[in-house]
Amino acid sequence: MAEGTLLRSPATHEFTAAKAFTSGEVVQLIDGRAGVYNGLNAAAIGDQVSVAVEGEYTLAKTASVVMLEGQRVYWVKSTGKANYTGDFYIGLVVADAAAAATTVRVRINEHPPHDVDVMKNWMDDVALLGLGVTRVGDQVQLAFDAVAEVAAAHALSGISVPVASGMILDFEMAIFDIGDDGALDINVGLANATHASDCDSITESVFIHLDGSALSILAESDDGTTEVAATDTTVDAVDDTWFRVQIDARTTTDIQIYINGVNVLPASVFKLNAATGPMKFLAHIEKTSNDTTADVRVRRVTLQPGSVI
């Protein structure tokens, strides 16, 4: 007898239907993967069905949400559409989909090779006093305690991308403690380096910025030649709630920033074209001599080149 016998293509999964399926329906399998039923006819309860678990598909897309090439998307069961968050992971976007688009091309069940693995791909995570930096699963937590002192905590990725290639940074962040004083500064985004205590001293960056005690989300950039001051996106973070940020720097002369899939400050011209890079992911919090606390977390970080390198 052969040591191994092929039972079915690895691109499909077969099972007995416990519910009816229509052709093209997206399902979640018991093992968590997404599947697409490709039968020509509807399947009834008790039928043997085969669903695809690999390949590129055109999927219905949530209205008003921008999706960028190479980014993770999820499936929302109640609406039957892809979104930047949802009930289960479905795959990677193959081509940009504008806010007005009703569909998006997705390579199902593929995970980004450009993940910034919080347990492996960090070259620098440092705390100057405070509670410091904690890495658990796919999350990085930066925190301060209530001691009145100068403190900083920061995490810089080992993965980097050359400025000339352009890049897309995608991450989720949440503020679990914004503090009680403007002495606290929070910056998360792209940077060519970190700094032990003063994020403003970093020469090249594109950041999402928050000031302690205020949940207003601001954006800023500095490429060593042109500095765009922190500008209010008019979007506010919600305490203890994750939000998604995409920094599209494929065009370094006019970087676009998205929060929860919506373009913010499209008229502001954030730049990196004069930067020398390379650029990395940086999460950085700092405070002056103050007893304010803080708890900032980031997860699902990907940093991908914008062109072939």
N, C-alpha and C positions, 0 to 999 in steps of 0.2 A: 504494500500500500504506500502511496506517496506520503511524504512527511507533511505536505501541505496541499490542500485542495481549495481552489477558488470557489467560493459560494456565490458571490455577487460582486458587482463593481464597487470599489470603495467610494465611488461618487454618489451612491444611492443607499437608501436604508429602507428595508421592508418590514412591515408589521401588519397585524390584523386591526382594521379600523374599529375603534370604539365609538366613533361618531361619523357623520356623513362629511364628505369632502367635496369641494368643487374644484374644477381644474384651475391651477394657478394659485391655490390657497396656500398661504404661509402658515406653517405649524411649528411648534416647539416640541422636540423629541424628549423622551424620558431622560436622556443623557445631557440635556440642556442645549444641544445644537439646534440651529434653525433648519428647516426643510421646506421645500416647495413641491407641492403635489402637481405632477405634470400629466396626469392621466387625461386622455381625450374626453372621457365621460366622467360624470360625477361618481363618487364612490359611496356605497351605503355601509351601514354598520355591519360588521362581519366580513367585509371584503378584504382581500389581501391587497394592500396598496404599497406602492414604491414611491418614495420622495427623494428628490435630489438634495444632496448636502454639500455639493460643490458647484462652481460655475458662476457666471455673471448673469444677473437678472435685472430687468426693469421693474422697479417696485413703485407702488403708490407712495407719495411723499406728503408730509404734513405741510400745509400752506404757510407761507410767510417765513419759513425757516431756510436759511442758506446752508448748503452742504458742500464741503470742499473735498477735492480729490485726496484720497489717502486717509480720510478721517473715519473714525468709528461711527456707526449708526445702530439704532435699536428699533425693535418692532413694538408698536403699540397695539395690543389686541383689540381694545374697544373701538378704535378707529380704522384698523386694518391699514395702517400707514407707517412708514419709516419716520423716525424723528431723532433728534440729538440725544434723547433719553427715552426710555420705554420699559416694556416688561421683560424683554430678553434681547441679548446681543444678536445681530443678524449679519454684520459683516463690514467690509470697507467700501467706501465710495470710490467708484472708478473714474468718474468725471464730475466736475463742478455742477451743482444744481442751484439755480438762482431761487430767490425767495418766491417768485411767481410760478416756478415750475411745479407741475403736479406729479412728476415722476423723477426717480433718481436711479442711476445704474449702480448696482452693488455686487461685489464679489462675496458670496455668502460664506459665512463661517471662517473667513480669513482674518487673521489677526495681524496688526501692523508690526513689521520687523523693526520699526524705529521706536518701539516702546522705550521709555526711560525707566528701567526696572529699578525700583527704589531700594532693593536689597543688593544690587550689583553695580549699577551704572552711575554711582555718585563718586566724584573725585574729592569732594570737600563738603562735609557737613559739620559745622562748628557752632559752639555756643560760647558766648562771653557772658558768664553769669546767667541768671534766670534759670528756667527749667530746661531750656535747650531744645535739641532736635531728637525726635523719636521716629523711627521707621518701622511700620507694621504693615504687612501685606503690600498693597499697592498705594499706601498712604504715607505721606510725610507730615508730621506735626511739629510746628514751631510754637513754643510757649514761653511765657514769662510768669514768674510768681510775684507776690505783692511786696517785694522788698524794694525800698527806694534806692535805686542804683542805676548807673548806666549799664545797659545790657543789649546784646544782639544775638540773634540766632539765624543761621542761613544754611541753605543746601544748594550746591551747585552740581549740575550733571557732568559726568565724564563724557557723555556723548556731545559732539559739537557738529556744526554745519558751517561750511565756508560762506561768507557773505555773498560772494559772486554767484553762487548757485541759487540764491533766494531760499526761502524756507517757510514751513508752516508749523507753528507751535499750537498744540491742542492740550488743554488740561481742564480739570475741574477743581474748584476751590470752595472752601466754606469758612465762615468766620463763626467760631463757637464762643469767642470772647473778644470783643472789640476794644476792651479797656474802658477807662473812664477819663482819659486825658489826651489832649492833642500831642503829648510828648511821644506817643507811639506812632511809628511809621511802618506801613506794610507795603512791600513791593514784590510782585510776582510776574515773571515774563522772561524775555530774552536779555542776555548780557554777555559781554566778552570776558567777564571776570566777576569776582565777588569782592567785598570789602569787609574788614573786621568790624567796623562800627558805623560807617557812613555810606549809605547807598548812593547818595548824591555824588560821591567821589568816583563812582564807576563811570568810565569814559564812554562806553557804548552800550546802549540798552533800549528796549521797548518794554514798558511796564504797565501793568494794572496797579493802581496805587490807591491805598486807603489811609486816612489819618485816624488815629485812635479816637474813639467815642463817636465817630461818624461812619455810617454805613454807605455813604455816597461812593460810587466806584468812579475813579478818575483814570485817565490814560495819559502817558507821556513818552517821549523818545529823546535820544541824544546819540548822534553818530560821530561825535568829536568835532564836528563843524557846525551843525545845526541842532539846536536844542528846542524841543517843543514842550513848553511847561505843562504841568499836570492840568488836565482839562476835564471838567465834569461830563461824564457820558450821559447824565440824567437818569441812569439806571442805579438803583440802590440794592445792595445785598440784603438778604433777609437772614436774620440771626439763626444760626444752626441749620442753614439750608444750603445745599450744594448748588453752584452755578457753573456753567461751562464757558470757557474763554477760548477763542481761536484768534491767533495773531497770524494773519496772512501776509508774509513778507516776501512773497514771490516777486513782487515789484518793489524793490527797496527804496524807490523814490516816492512811493505813495502807499504806505502800509495800511491795510484795512484790519479793523478789530471787530470781532463779533462776540456778543454776550448772549448765551442761550439761542444761538442761531440767527440773531438780528444784528445787522451792521450798525455800529454806534460811531458817532462822529465822522461820517463819511466825508465831510468837507474839510476836516483837519488833515494836514499833510504830515504824518509821522514818517520819519526817514531813517534809513541805515546805509544809504548809498556811499557815504564818505567813511564808513567804518571799515576797519581792517579785519576784525573778528579773530578767529572764528567765534560764532555765537553759540551759547549754551542756555540751558534752562536754569533759572535762578529763582528761589524763594527766599526772601530776606525780610526779617523784622528787626526793628531796633527801637530803643527808647532812651531818652535822656534821663537824668537822675530823678526818677519818679517811681511811685509805688504801683503804677498801673499794671494790671495783669493782661495777658493775651493768650489766645489759642487759635491759631490759623492752621488749616490743613489743606493739602493738595493731593490729588490722586489722578490716575489714568492719564499720565503725561506721555505725549508723543512729540518728537521733534524730527521732522522729515525734511530732506532737501526739496527745493521747489523745481529742480531740474536735474538731469542726469549728471552725476559727478564721478 
